[in-house]
């Protein structure tokens, strides 16, 4: 633990620009959903896919998981608002929700 | 779960650009450390601080926590490689480690 320093007028600067607790709680909940290796790999694969979208079948083979397992993780990511689901005819495509974790992204440098 | 689609030559594209499991595991471990509201607020406050650095004393008052509690969270963030600790004389300053979560940032759009 470090020594302290007089705070003076720096405090308002810190509070004004920083995340408020309610926002931080929403972001933390999203991050808990993402903080899992398979889900990170799926997000990365969707991000890298042509057109930024992929089906369960596109994802299952390269990641070496069954389609039900991939669907389970995609459902969690969709419910957390991180991934969007678009049914077109008989195919369902998944894409990243733009800006879903923008605040986290911004503060991660 | 969505209908499948022929994968054809899209598979190599997906695998080449995507996170590999070993990288995903490291990132997931870092995200688990970050997926906590107080820690997100501290990261945000450090990011917004003048010069991109802050002491425990700078952070404790605006976030409404004791200095030992703030120190505990900063230690976890430091051990995870997300925050750097710099002692100068009797003061200790914390700053974000640039690029510590670059891969996550990149894939969060």
Backbone of each chain as ProteinMPNN parsed JSONL, in Angstrom:
{"seq_chain_A": "XXXXXXXXXXXXXXXXXXXXXXXXXXXXXXXXXXXXXXXXXXXXXXXXXXXXXXXXXXXXXXXXXXXXXXXXXXXXXXXXXXXXXXXXXXXXXXXXXXXXXXXXXXXXX", "coords_chain_A": {"N_chain_A": [[0.835, -1.202, 0.0], [0.588, 2.186, -0.859], [2.068, 5.389, 0.05], [0.161, 8.26, 1.037], [-1.127, 11.211, -0.632], [-1.699, 14.701, -0.883], [-5.033, 15.512, -1.862], [-6.516, 17.652, -2.916], [-7.698, 19.651, -5.607], [-7.932, 17.624, -7.451], [-9.767, 15.651, -7.117], [-12.518, 16.144, -8.089], [-12.025, 15.994, -10.856], [-11.271, 13.335, -11.182], [-13.663, 11.982, -10.403], [-15.587, 12.967, -12.175], [-14.983, 12.038, -14.804], [-14.933, 9.334, -14.547], [-16.205, 5.941, -14.484], [-19.437, 5.383, -13.163], [-20.915, 3.673, -10.304], [-23.229, 2.158, -10.956], [-23.067, 1.823, -13.74], [-20.663, 0.468, -13.802], [-21.362, -1.906, -12.605], [-23.044, -3.093, -14.501], [-21.243, -3.444, -16.625], [-19.399, -5.145, -15.38], [-20.923, -7.433, -15.048], [-21.288, -8.164, -17.71], [-18.65, -8.679, -18.399], [-18.103, -10.869, -16.787], [-19.475, -12.836, -18.118], [-17.992, -13.004, -20.431], [-15.49, -13.765, -19.58], [-14.197, -16.298, -20.134], [-12.502, -18.927, -21.652], [-13.454, -20.371, -24.011], [-15.595, -18.792, -24.852], [-14.325, -16.37, -25.422], [-12.801, -17.212, -27.581], [-14.832, -17.826, -29.406], [-16.001, -15.275, -29.783], [-13.834, -13.999, -30.944], [-13.552, -15.503, -33.286], [-15.951, -14.937, -34.588], [-15.643, -12.216, -34.957], [-13.498, -12.256, -36.739], [-14.562, -13.484, -38.914], [-15.704, -13.653, -42.369], [-17.535, -10.845, -43.345], [-18.143, -10.458, -40.747], [-19.806, -12.241, -39.428], [-21.077, -15.433, -38.366], [-22.152, -18.862, -38.508], [-23.45, -21.425, -36.264], [-22.491, -23.841, -37.223], [-20.263, -22.977, -38.715], [-18.581, -22.326, -36.654], [-18.296, -24.474, -34.873], [-16.727, -26.667, -35.886], [-13.974, -25.626, -36.357], [-13.298, -24.869, -33.738], [-13.425, -27.164, -32.4], [-15.557, -28.223, -30.945], [-18.827, -29.524, -30.047], [-21.893, -28.803, -31.884], [-24.137, -28.299, -30.12], [-22.764, -27.496, -27.789], [-21.436, -25.188, -28.649], [-23.698, -23.674, -29.289], [-24.796, -23.331, -26.747], [-22.905, -21.628, -25.502], [-23.076, -19.429, -27.227], [-25.665, -18.648, -26.739], [-25.482, -17.694, -24.118], [-23.801, -15.49, -24.56], [-25.417, -14.018, -26.238], [-27.623, -13.467, -24.601], [-26.383, -11.804, -22.809], [-26.115, -9.579, -24.286], [-24.003, -9.253, -25.994], [-23.65, -10.5, -28.362], [-25.351, -10.658, -31.443], [-28.2, -12.202, -32.921], [-29.26, -13.451, -35.939], [-31.734, -14.614, -37.887], [-31.908, -15.945, -41.069], [-33.83, -17.17, -43.427], [-33.246, -20.578, -43.396], [-30.928, -20.414, -42.03], [-28.959, -19.337, -39.235], [-27.286, -16.543, -38.175], [-24.553, -15.248, -36.34], [-23.359, -12.254, -34.895], [-21.08, -9.709, -33.651], [-22.213, -7.392, -31.196], [-22.06, -4.076, -31.889], [-20.106, -1.868, -29.974], [-20.854, -2.917, -27.523], [-19.218, -3.407, -25.391], [-17.945, -1.042, -25.185], [-17.179, 0.904, -23.268], [-15.495, -0.533, -21.582], [-13.556, -1.27, -23.399], [-12.54, 1.264, -24.037], [-11.283, 1.985, -21.682], [-9.279, 0.213, -21.401], [-6.988, 0.845, -22.684]], "CA_chain_A": [[0.0, 0.0, 0.0], [1.447, 3.348, -1.029], [1.83, 6.566, 0.871], [-0.9, 9.12, 0.518], [-0.735, 12.482, -1.215], [-2.852, 15.6, -0.768], [-5.9, 15.314, -3.018], [-6.821, 18.965, -3.479], [-8.76, 19.77, -6.614], [-7.924, 16.534, -8.424], [-10.887, 14.73, -6.874], [-13.628, 16.296, -9.041], [-11.593, 15.508, -12.162], [-11.362, 11.878, -11.17], [-15.041, 11.488, -10.336], [-16.398, 13.363, -13.33], [-14.729, 11.26, -16.015], [-14.864, 7.897, -14.277], [-17.407, 5.111, -14.441], [-20.227, 5.361, -11.938], [-21.057, 2.283, -9.861], [-24.287, 1.436, -11.672], [-22.499, 1.421, -15.039], [-19.608, -0.523, -13.544], [-22.007, -3.201, -12.306], [-23.502, -3.658, -15.772], [-20.054, -3.895, -17.348], [-18.807, -6.295, -14.68], [-21.763, -8.592, -15.359], [-20.945, -8.579, -19.077], [-17.292, -9.245, -18.414], [-18.13, -12.219, -16.203], [-19.935, -13.746, -19.183], [-16.926, -13.096, -21.436], [-14.227, -14.204, -18.974], [-14.188, -17.753, -20.283], [-11.71, -19.091, -22.874], [-14.222, -20.759, -25.201], [-16.394, -17.642, -25.304], [-13.411, -15.425, -26.07], [-12.457, -17.765, -28.894], [-15.999, -17.656, -30.286], [-16.089, -13.849, -30.137], [-12.729, -13.72, -31.856], [-13.842, -16.133, -34.577], [-17.031, -14.174, -35.234], [-15.018, -10.949, -35.354], [-12.597, -12.492, -37.883], [-15.279, -14.156, -40.007], [-16.102, -12.797, -43.492], [-18.772, -10.136, -43.067], [-18.326, -10.311, -39.293], [-20.857, -13.1, -38.908], [-20.812, -16.859, -38.52], [-23.198, -19.761, -38.014], [-22.978, -22.427, -35.309], [-21.7, -24.816, -37.974], [-18.971, -22.368, -39.037], [-17.758, -22.174, -35.455], [-18.106, -25.717, -34.111], [-15.615, -27.498, -36.367], [-12.631, -25.113, -36.071], [-13.004, -24.769, -32.303], [-13.345, -28.532, -31.885], [-16.647, -28.48, -29.989], [-20.073, -29.912, -30.702], [-22.795, -27.675, -32.139], [-24.882, -27.912, -28.913], [-21.899, -26.754, -26.861], [-21.263, -23.846, -29.218], [-24.985, -22.979, -29.139], [-24.935, -22.964, -25.332], [-22.087, -20.438, -25.232], [-23.617, -18.302, -28.0], [-26.87, -18.189, -26.058], [-25.046, -16.863, -22.983], [-23.284, -14.232, -25.101], [-26.565, -13.278, -26.775], [-28.411, -12.961, -23.465], [-25.626, -10.712, -22.188], [-26.125, -8.423, -25.185], [-22.702, -9.124, -26.651], [-23.74, -11.105, -29.689], [-26.693, -10.567, -32.029], [-28.622, -13.427, -33.593], [-30.069, -13.051, -37.093], [-32.177, -15.772, -38.664], [-32.239, -15.636, -42.456], [-34.237, -18.453, -44.0], [-32.971, -21.682, -42.468], [-29.637, -20.203, -41.368], [-28.873, -18.336, -38.173], [-25.951, -15.954, -38.149], [-24.21, -14.512, -35.122], [-22.4, -11.163, -35.093], [-20.819, -8.965, -32.415], [-23.005, -6.171, -31.028], [-21.087, -2.981, -31.856], [-20.108, -0.986, -28.808], [-21.414, -3.547, -26.322], [-18.266, -3.248, -24.291], [-17.166, 0.134, -25.573], [-16.557, 1.571, -22.116], [-14.373, -1.345, -21.141], [-12.56, -1.124, -24.431], [-11.918, 2.584, -23.917], [-10.419, 2.151, -20.515], [-8.218, -0.796, -21.383], [-5.793, 1.406, -23.329]], "C_chain_A": [[0.862, 1.24, 0.0], [1.121, 4.468, -0.052], [0.756, 7.436, 0.217], [-0.304, 10.43, -0.001], [-1.916, 13.414, -1.044], [-3.715, 15.488, -2.018], [-6.29, 16.611, -3.72], [-7.899, 18.913, -4.545], [-8.714, 18.667, -7.665], [-9.157, 15.656, -8.28], [-12.047, 14.91, -7.865], [-13.264, 15.793, -10.434], [-11.749, 13.994, -12.227], [-12.81, 11.405, -11.217], [-15.837, 11.797, -11.597], [-16.231, 12.409, -14.51], [-14.891, 9.762, -15.789], [-16.238, 7.237, -14.316], [-18.134, 5.273, -13.121], [-20.537, 3.902, -11.587], [-22.119, 1.513, -10.641], [-23.803, 0.958, -13.044], [-21.472, 0.314, -14.845], [-20.218, -1.892, -13.257], [-22.51, -3.887, -13.579], [-22.313, -4.224, -16.561], [-19.444, -5.13, -16.71], [-19.602, -7.557, -14.997], [-21.46, -9.102, -16.769], [-19.58, -9.245, -19.132], [-17.264, -10.636, -17.812], [-18.578, -13.242, -17.249], [-18.808, -14.017, -20.195], [-15.658, -13.767, -20.897], [-14.11, -15.72, -18.968], [-13.525, -18.059, -21.633], [-12.515, -19.432, -24.122], [-15.021, -19.575, -25.74], [-15.52, -16.587, -25.965], [-13.035, -15.91, -27.466], [-13.621, -17.591, -29.872], [-16.151, -16.201, -30.726], [-15.026, -13.499, -31.17], [-12.995, -14.3, -33.242], [-14.948, -15.395, -35.324], [-16.465, -12.857, -35.772], [-14.2, -11.123, -36.634], [-13.325, -13.077, -39.095], [-15.621, -13.172, -41.127], [-17.459, -12.148, -43.202], [-19.06, -9.976, -41.586], [-19.449, -11.152, -38.738], [-20.557, -14.555, -39.218], [-21.987, -17.646, -37.972], [-22.586, -20.719, -36.991], [-22.084, -23.442, -36.013], [-20.332, -24.283, -38.374], [-18.015, -22.456, -37.853], [-17.375, -23.509, -34.821], [-16.876, -26.501, -34.566], [-14.25, -26.91, -36.016], [-12.297, -25.049, -34.575], [-12.982, -26.155, -31.659], [-14.386, -28.837, -30.825], [-17.88, -28.915, -30.764], [-20.935, -28.679, -30.941], [-23.635, -27.324, -30.907], [-24.041, -27.127, -27.908], [-21.686, -25.329, -27.355], [-22.554, -23.042, -29.044], [-25.19, -22.501, -27.705], [-24.154, -21.679, -25.038], [-22.619, -19.224, -25.996], [-24.887, -17.751, -27.35], [-26.498, -17.28, -24.884], [-24.555, -15.502, -23.469], [-24.411, -13.367, -25.656], [-27.383, -12.675, -25.641], [-27.709, -11.804, -22.766], [-25.532, -9.495, -23.1], [-24.831, -8.222, -25.941], [-22.732, -9.604, -28.091], [-25.192, -10.968, -30.161], [-26.96, -11.8, -32.88], [-29.558, -13.007, -34.717], [-30.439, -14.294, -37.89], [-32.538, -15.31, -40.072], [-32.55, -16.958, -43.151], [-33.971, -19.544, -42.984], [-31.642, -21.498, -41.739], [-29.762, -19.15, -40.278], [-27.434, -17.844, -38.11], [-25.764, -15.149, -36.869], [-23.175, -13.448, -35.463], [-22.168, -10.463, -33.754], [-21.732, -7.739, -32.363], [-22.029, -4.996, -30.928], [-21.231, -2.156, -30.575], [-20.597, -1.616, -27.527], [-20.481, -3.414, -25.124], [-17.359, -2.05, -24.539], [-16.452, 0.788, -24.382], [-15.355, 0.79, -21.604], [-13.216, -1.202, -22.115], [-11.795, 0.192, -24.261], [-10.936, 2.655, -22.762], [-9.297, 1.126, -20.458], [-6.965, -0.336, -22.119], [-5.323, 0.597, -24.507]], "O_chain_A": [[1.794, 1.333, 0.799], [0.064, 4.494, 0.578], [0.494, 7.349, -0.982], [0.882, 10.703, 0.18], [-3.055, 12.948, -1.058], [-3.185, 15.38, -3.124], [-6.384, 16.668, -4.946], [-8.897, 18.209, -4.395], [-9.4, 18.769, -8.681], [-9.55, 14.984, -9.233], [-12.518, 13.923, -8.43], [-14.11, 15.222, -11.122], [-12.285, 13.446, -13.19], [-13.143, 10.514, -11.999], [-16.66, 10.993, -12.036], [-17.211, 12.017, -15.143], [-14.977, 9.0, -16.752], [-17.274, 7.89, -14.198], [-17.501, 5.298, -12.065], [-20.441, 3.013, -12.433], [-21.927, 0.338, -10.952], [-24.09, -0.165, -13.457], [-21.415, -0.646, -15.614], [-19.648, -2.919, -13.626], [-22.413, -5.106, -13.717], [-22.374, -5.333, -17.091], [-19.021, -6.053, -17.406], [-19.025, -8.627, -15.192], [-21.383, -10.309, -17.0], [-19.385, -10.245, -19.824], [-16.501, -11.494, -18.257], [-18.108, -14.38, -17.255], [-18.695, -15.116, -20.738], [-14.847, -14.277, -21.67], [-13.944, -16.339, -17.917], [-13.94, -17.511, -22.654], [-12.287, -18.847, -25.181], [-15.109, -19.383, -26.953], [-15.923, -15.976, -26.955], [-12.961, -15.124, -28.41], [-13.411, -17.246, -31.035], [-16.399, -15.926, -31.9], [-15.292, -12.791, -32.142], [-12.699, -13.663, -34.253], [-14.889, -15.246, -36.544], [-16.769, -12.444, -36.891], [-14.203, -10.253, -37.505], [-12.755, -13.152, -40.183], [-15.808, -11.983, -40.867], [-18.417, -12.837, -42.853], [-20.093, -9.426, -41.204], [-20.001, -10.826, -37.687], [-19.879, -14.874, -40.195], [-22.721, -17.179, -37.1], [-21.365, -20.813, -36.866], [-21.054, -23.854, -35.479], [-19.351, -25.027, -38.38], [-16.809, -22.634, -38.019], [-16.272, -23.662, -34.298], [-16.078, -26.947, -33.742], [-13.427, -27.613, -35.431], [-11.131, -25.163, -34.197], [-12.569, -26.302, -30.508], [-14.134, -29.621, -29.91], [-17.975, -28.708, -31.973], [-20.75, -27.645, -30.299], [-23.839, -26.137, -30.654], [-24.537, -26.209, -27.255], [-21.749, -24.378, -26.576], [-22.509, -21.864, -28.692], [-25.695, -21.402, -27.475], [-24.674, -20.758, -24.407], [-22.613, -18.111, -25.469], [-25.154, -16.551, -27.401], [-27.112, -16.234, -24.678], [-24.859, -14.477, -22.859], [-24.37, -12.141, -25.559], [-27.789, -11.514, -25.707], [-28.36, -10.927, -22.198], [-24.932, -8.487, -22.726], [-24.583, -7.141, -26.474], [-21.94, -9.167, -28.926], [-26.132, -11.14, -29.385], [-26.046, -12.364, -33.483], [-30.533, -12.292, -34.485], [-29.582, -14.943, -38.49], [-33.358, -14.41, -40.253], [-31.656, -17.758, -43.427], [-34.416, -19.454, -41.84], [-31.268, -22.336, -40.917], [-30.552, -18.211, -40.377], [-26.494, -18.632, -38.007], [-26.673, -14.472, -36.388], [-22.236, -13.698, -36.218], [-22.967, -10.607, -32.83], [-21.99, -7.119, -33.394], [-21.25, -4.927, -29.978], [-22.335, -1.802, -30.162], [-20.745, -0.917, -26.524], [-20.929, -3.32, -23.981], [-16.186, -2.038, -24.165], [-15.286, 1.172, -24.473], [-14.331, 1.367, -21.239], [-12.061, -1.037, -21.721], [-10.566, 0.226, -24.332], [-9.893, 3.302, -22.853], [-8.457, 1.172, -19.559], [-5.977, -1.069, -22.167], [-4.33, 0.952, -25.143]]}, "seq_chain_B": "XXXXXXXXXXXXXXXXXXXXXXXXXXXXXXXXXXXXXXXXXXXXXXXXXXXXXXXXXXXXXXXXXXXXXXXXXXXXXXXXXXXXXXXXXXXXXXXXXXXXXXXXXXXXX", "coords_chain_B": {"N_chain_B": [[-30.504, -22.972, -31.24], [-28.909, -22.685, -34.345], [-29.51, -23.469, -37.838], [-27.282, -25.395, -39.854], [-24.574, -24.671, -42.139], [-22.833, -25.129, -45.179], [-19.314, -25.435, -44.754], [-16.954, -25.212, -46.219], [-14.319, -23.33, -47.71], [-14.152, -21.459, -45.76], [-13.323, -22.123, -43.249], [-10.405, -22.22, -42.755], [-9.876, -19.464, -42.795], [-11.268, -18.561, -40.549], [-9.915, -19.923, -38.453], [-7.265, -19.057, -38.704], [-7.144, -16.292, -38.08], [-8.187, -16.109, -35.574], [-8.24, -16.107, -31.95], [-6.068, -18.318, -30.26], [-6.392, -21.221, -28.096], [-4.613, -21.182, -25.859], [-3.867, -18.479, -25.639], [-6.398, -17.436, -25.238], [-6.988, -18.455, -22.741], [-5.238, -17.074, -21.06], [-6.16, -14.458, -21.418], [-8.775, -14.765, -20.469], [-8.312, -15.26, -17.782], [-7.294, -12.78, -16.992], [-9.518, -11.2, -17.482], [-11.303, -12.21, -15.611], [-10.263, -11.128, -13.301], [-10.796, -8.469, -13.702], [-13.53, -8.326, -13.891], [-15.319, -7.021, -12.005], [-17.101, -4.678, -10.174], [-15.91, -2.584, -8.523], [-13.216, -2.743, -9.241], [-13.306, -2.116, -11.957], [-14.15, 0.519, -11.743], [-11.922, 1.636, -10.466], [-9.923, 1.239, -12.429], [-10.971, 2.869, -14.415], [-10.879, 5.363, -13.158], [-8.123, 5.704, -12.821], [-7.363, 5.763, -15.471], [-8.596, 8.145, -16.246], [-7.287, 9.996, -14.735], [-5.116, 12.868, -14.197], [-2.236, 12.782, -16.166], [-2.503, 10.086, -16.288], [-2.12, 8.574, -14.02], [-2.452, 7.597, -10.557], [-2.608, 7.84, -6.973], [-3.135, 5.69, -4.089], [-4.439, 7.24, -2.207], [-5.555, 9.247, -3.799], [-7.539, 7.798, -5.009], [-9.149, 6.529, -3.089], [-10.898, 8.301, -1.613], [-12.768, 9.504, -3.576], [-14.043, 7.172, -4.505], [-15.18, 6.21, -2.308], [-14.184, 4.288, -0.53], [-12.1, 2.561, 1.877], [-8.536, 3.148, 2.276], [-7.029, 0.7, 2.657], [-8.799, -1.151, 1.426], [-8.894, -0.23, -1.221], [-6.191, -0.588, -1.823], [-6.018, -3.373, -1.721], [-7.544, -4.147, -3.968], [-6.053, -2.9, -5.977], [-3.71, -4.326, -5.775], [-4.474, -6.849, -6.693], [-5.06, -6.192, -9.361], [-2.554, -5.354, -10.178], [-1.031, -7.692, -9.872], [-2.2, -9.19, -11.857], [-1.172, -8.025, -14.043], [-2.304, -5.783, -15.124], [-2.172, -3.279, -14.12], [0.378, -0.942, -13.396], [2.878, -0.292, -10.936], [4.462, 2.356, -9.429], [6.937, 3.511, -7.458], [7.792, 6.61, -6.185], [9.911, 8.343, -4.355], [8.246, 8.978, -1.411], [5.788, 8.434, -2.383], [3.431, 6.362, -4.073], [2.512, 5.518, -7.272], [-0.1, 4.517, -9.452], [-0.653, 3.148, -12.65], [-2.246, 2.382, -15.826], [-1.372, -0.609, -17.553], [-0.149, -0.371, -20.716], [-1.817, -1.833, -23.45], [-2.39, -4.216, -22.152], [-4.74, -5.611, -22.302], [-5.145, -5.721, -24.953], [-5.862, -7.524, -27.013], [-8.406, -8.353, -26.262], [-9.687, -5.908, -26.296], [-9.511, -5.319, -29.024], [-11.221, -7.21, -30.108], [-13.648, -6.533, -29.163], [-14.923, -4.632, -30.566]], "CA_chain_B": [[-29.397, -23.409, -32.093], [-29.223, -22.381, -35.725], [-29.239, -24.46, -38.869], [-25.887, -25.397, -40.283], [-24.285, -24.166, -43.47], [-21.577, -25.745, -45.604], [-18.215, -24.605, -44.26], [-16.072, -24.956, -47.352], [-12.998, -22.761, -47.47], [-14.162, -20.401, -44.744], [-12.741, -22.603, -41.999], [-9.049, -21.734, -42.506], [-9.938, -18.032, -42.494], [-11.669, -18.426, -39.154], [-8.904, -20.388, -37.502], [-6.006, -18.308, -38.798], [-7.184, -14.966, -37.462], [-8.819, -16.129, -34.262], [-7.481, -16.42, -30.745], [-5.833, -19.716, -29.941], [-6.866, -21.496, -26.741], [-3.662, -20.766, -24.816], [-4.026, -17.022, -25.491], [-7.734, -17.192, -24.687], [-6.967, -18.759, -21.313], [-4.565, -15.964, -20.381], [-7.089, -13.319, -21.433], [-9.919, -15.055, -19.599], [-7.856, -15.079, -16.398], [-7.237, -11.331, -16.753], [-10.883, -10.661, -17.447], [-11.93, -12.577, -14.335], [-9.785, -10.166, -12.304], [-11.391, -7.163, -14.025], [-15.001, -8.415, -13.931], [-15.743, -6.668, -10.647], [-17.408, -3.248, -10.329], [-14.938, -1.679, -7.899], [-11.976, -2.747, -10.028], [-13.568, -1.342, -13.175], [-14.156, 1.936, -11.377], [-10.537, 2.045, -10.208], [-9.245, 1.342, -13.733], [-11.517, 4.042, -15.085], [-10.373, 6.556, -12.475], [-6.696, 5.836, -13.155], [-7.337, 6.162, -16.886], [-9.04, 9.534, -16.363], [-6.499, 10.874, -13.859], [-4.085, 13.664, -14.868], [-1.017, 12.01, -16.377], [-2.813, 8.659, -16.339], [-1.686, 7.851, -12.832], [-3.111, 8.024, -9.324], [-2.177, 7.155, -5.75], [-4.227, 5.097, -3.313], [-5.178, 8.343, -1.587], [-6.357, 9.895, -4.849], [-8.638, 6.932, -5.43], [-10.002, 6.056, -1.99], [-11.969, 9.239, -1.249], [-13.873, 9.606, -4.539], [-14.777, 5.927, -4.689], [-15.877, 5.949, -1.047], [-13.667, 3.071, 0.108], [-10.898, 2.815, 2.682], [-7.284, 2.929, 1.552], [-6.692, -0.732, 2.575], [-9.644, -1.836, 0.427], [-8.392, 0.17, -2.537], [-4.893, -1.256, -2.008], [-6.285, -4.789, -2.001], [-7.966, -4.286, -5.367], [-4.926, -2.519, -6.842], [-2.738, -5.425, -5.756], [-4.991, -7.883, -7.61], [-4.904, -5.688, -10.732], [-1.112, -5.33, -10.451], [-0.59, -9.085, -10.046], [-2.73, -9.673, -13.139], [-0.458, -7.351, -15.124], [-3.164, -4.764, -15.723], [-1.816, -1.987, -13.542], [1.786, -0.863, -12.999], [3.072, 0.373, -9.655], [5.713, 3.1, -9.51], [7.22, 4.246, -6.224], [8.686, 7.757, -6.363], [10.049, 8.913, -3.019], [7.313, 8.365, -0.459], [4.496, 8.238, -3.035], [3.307, 5.255, -5.016], [1.535, 5.849, -8.306], [-0.585, 3.392, -10.246], [-1.06, 3.498, -14.019], [-2.665, 1.216, -16.608], [-0.339, -1.197, -18.403], [-0.649, -0.237, -22.09], [-1.931, -3.042, -24.256], [-2.537, -5.432, -21.35], [-5.908, -6.341, -22.773], [-5.282, -5.268, -26.34], [-6.586, -8.492, -27.84], [-9.823, -8.267, -25.9], [-10.138, -4.622, -26.814], [-9.659, -5.415, -30.472], [-12.34, -8.036, -30.556], [-14.914, -6.056, -28.605], [-15.536, -3.716, -31.537]], "C_chain_B": [[-29.791, -23.256, -33.549], [-28.953, -23.538, -36.655], [-27.782, -24.334, -39.314], [-25.773, -24.875, -41.711], [-22.996, -24.848, -43.908], [-20.414, -24.841, -45.201], [-17.212, -24.252, -45.345], [-14.765, -24.313, -46.944], [-13.015, -21.626, -46.453], [-13.429, -20.824, -43.48], [-11.309, -22.106, -41.761], [-9.019, -20.243, -42.168], [-10.265, -17.829, -41.02], [-10.543, -18.802, -38.206], [-7.651, -19.525, -37.527], [-6.043, -17.019, -37.985], [-7.634, -15.001, -36.007], [-7.829, -16.446, -33.151], [-7.273, -17.92, -30.615], [-6.17, -19.942, -28.463], [-5.904, -21.011, -25.652], [-3.756, -19.261, -24.567], [-5.354, -16.714, -24.815], [-7.757, -17.465, -23.187], [-6.302, -17.65, -20.5], [-5.502, -14.753, -20.297], [-8.265, -13.541, -20.489], [-9.529, -14.845, -18.133], [-7.783, -13.586, -16.055], [-8.634, -10.736, -16.632], [-11.594, -11.022, -16.146], [-11.503, -11.609, -13.233], [-10.495, -8.821, -12.467], [-12.917, -7.16, -13.853], [-15.607, -8.169, -12.553], [-15.943, -5.158, -10.637], [-16.368, -2.3, -9.738], [-13.653, -1.611, -8.72], [-12.153, -1.993, -11.344], [-13.558, 0.148, -12.875], [-12.733, 2.437, -11.128], [-9.758, 2.189, -11.523], [-9.679, 2.607, -14.461], [-10.974, 5.332, -14.473], [-8.891, 6.783, -12.783], [-6.554, 6.335, -14.593], [-7.637, 7.659, -17.038], [-8.175, 10.508, -15.566], [-5.472, 11.673, -14.666], [-2.791, 12.857, -14.971], [-1.251, 10.511, -16.409], [-2.317, 7.876, -15.146], [-2.325, 8.445, -11.59], [-2.538, 7.236, -8.156], [-3.392, 6.541, -5.069], [-5.09, 6.194, -2.688], [-6.055, 9.093, -2.57], [-7.648, 9.121, -5.102], [-9.643, 6.654, -4.31], [-11.175, 6.995, -1.712], [-13.094, 9.275, -2.29], [-14.679, 8.315, -4.706], [-15.495, 5.515, -3.392], [-15.456, 4.651, -0.365], [-12.446, 3.437, 0.959], [-9.65, 2.56, 1.838], [-6.881, 1.449, 1.545], [-7.529, -1.495, 1.543], [-9.183, -1.504, -0.984], [-7.06, -0.535, -2.826], [-5.064, -2.72, -2.351], [-6.659, -4.988, -3.47], [-6.823, -3.929, -6.327], [-3.873, -3.624, -6.885], [-3.19, -6.526, -6.721], [-4.792, -7.457, -9.063], [-3.431, -5.661, -11.142], [-0.604, -6.745, -10.718], [-1.08, -9.669, -11.371], [-2.081, -8.965, -14.33], [-1.251, -6.254, -15.797], [-2.785, -3.361, -15.283], [-0.342, -2.049, -13.142], [1.902, 0.02, -11.759], [4.425, 1.064, -9.719], [5.913, 3.891, -8.228], [8.189, 5.377, -6.55], [8.765, 8.482, -5.033], [9.082, 8.209, -2.091], [5.953, 8.09, -1.099], [4.541, 7.039, -3.97], [2.192, 5.595, -6.004], [1.175, 4.603, -9.108], [-1.008, 3.901, -11.617], [-1.505, 2.223, -14.731], [-1.476, 0.691, -17.412], [-0.843, -1.138, -19.851], [-0.719, -1.599, -22.779], [-2.169, -4.323, -23.475], [-3.727, -6.27, -21.815], [-6.211, -5.978, -24.227], [-6.115, -6.235, -27.183], [-8.077, -8.462, -27.543], [-10.412, -6.996, -26.469], [-10.429, -4.717, -28.3], [-10.91, -6.181, -30.865], [-13.681, -7.568, -29.995], [-15.584, -5.014, -29.488], [-15.909, -2.393, -30.963]], "O_chain_B": [[-30.886, -23.654, -33.944], [-28.247, -24.482, -36.299], [-27.153, -23.288, -39.158], [-26.778, -24.668, -42.391], [-22.139, -25.12, -43.067], [-20.516, -23.618, -45.296], [-16.687, -23.139, -45.388], [-14.164, -24.704, -45.944], [-12.024, -20.912, -46.295], [-12.962, -19.975, -42.72], [-11.015, -21.615, -40.672], [-8.216, -19.813, -41.341], [-9.626, -17.033, -40.332], [-10.255, -18.071, -37.259], [-7.041, -19.287, -36.485], [-5.084, -16.694, -37.283], [-7.473, -14.015, -35.287], [-6.742, -16.975, -33.382], [-8.197, -18.702, -30.835], [-6.228, -18.997, -27.677], [-6.345, -20.484, -24.63], [-3.727, -18.817, -23.419], [-5.436, -15.853, -23.939], [-8.463, -16.786, -22.443], [-6.74, -17.326, -19.397], [-5.622, -14.112, -19.252], [-8.697, -12.621, -19.795], [-10.314, -14.322, -17.342], [-8.166, -13.178, -14.959], [-8.89, -9.88, -15.786], [-12.394, -10.238, -15.635], [-12.287, -11.303, -12.336], [-10.76, -8.126, -11.487], [-13.519, -6.099, -13.688], [-16.319, -9.015, -12.014], [-15.048, -4.421, -11.048], [-15.986, -1.322, -10.379], [-13.07, -0.538, -8.874], [-11.235, -1.304, -11.79], [-13.028, 0.944, -13.649], [-12.385, 3.544, -11.539], [-9.019, 3.157, -11.703], [-8.861, 3.318, -15.044], [-10.65, 6.278, -15.19], [-8.46, 7.918, -12.983], [-5.737, 7.207, -14.888], [-7.018, 8.348, -17.848], [-8.319, 11.721, -15.712], [-5.008, 11.206, -15.707], [-2.311, 12.314, -13.976], [-0.301, 9.74, -16.544], [-2.114, 6.664, -15.229], [-2.691, 9.62, -11.557], [-2.05, 6.118, -8.32], [-4.533, 6.835, -5.427], [-6.315, 6.087, -2.648], [-7.158, 9.524, -2.233], [-8.7, 9.7, -5.372], [-10.845, 6.556, -4.558], [-12.315, 6.546, -1.589], [-14.258, 9.096, -1.934], [-15.87, 8.364, -5.014], [-16.309, 4.591, -3.386], [-16.263, 3.996, 0.295], [-11.843, 4.493, 0.774], [-9.695, 1.858, 0.828], [-6.425, 0.967, 0.508], [-7.016, -2.386, 0.866], [-9.09, -2.384, -1.84], [-6.833, -1.018, -3.935], [-4.331, -3.252, -3.184], [-6.148, -5.893, -4.131], [-6.648, -4.575, -7.36], [-3.224, -3.832, -7.91], [-2.381, -7.068, -7.475], [-4.4, -8.269, -9.9], [-3.096, -5.912, -12.299], [0.152, -6.976, -11.661], [-0.433, -10.549, -11.938], [-2.394, -9.263, -15.483], [-0.923, -5.834, -16.907], [-3.044, -2.383, -15.983], [0.131, -3.058, -12.621], [1.123, 0.953, -11.565], [5.43, 0.426, -10.031], [5.163, 4.822, -7.938], [9.261, 5.152, -7.112], [7.818, 9.153, -4.623], [9.093, 6.982, -1.991], [5.055, 7.57, -0.436], [5.57, 6.746, -4.578], [1.071, 5.918, -5.608], [2.021, 3.758, -9.399], [-1.64, 4.951, -11.734], [-1.183, 1.118, -14.296], [-0.662, 1.477, -17.897], [-1.842, -1.775, -20.184], [0.209, -2.404, -22.695], [-2.154, -5.408, -24.055], [-3.705, -7.498, -21.725], [-7.363, -5.936, -24.657], [-6.966, -5.815, -27.967], [-8.906, -8.536, -28.45], [-11.497, -7.002, -27.05], [-11.465, -4.251, -28.774], [-11.577, -5.838, -31.841], [-14.725, -8.136, -30.314], [-16.69, -4.563, -29.19], [-16.432, -1.536, -31.675]]}, "name": "protein", "num_of_chains": 2, "seq": "XXXXXXXXXXXXXXXXXXXXXXXXXXXXXXXXXXXXXXXXXXXXXXXXXXXXXXXXXXXXXXXXXXXXXXXXXXXXXXXXXXXXXXXXXXXXXXXXXXXXXXXXXXXXXXXXXXXXXXXXXXXXXXXXXXXXXXXXXXXXXXXXXXXXXXXXXXXXXXXXXXXXXXXXXXXXXXXXXXXXXXXXXXXXXXXXXXXXXXXXXXXXXXXXXXXXXXXXXX"}
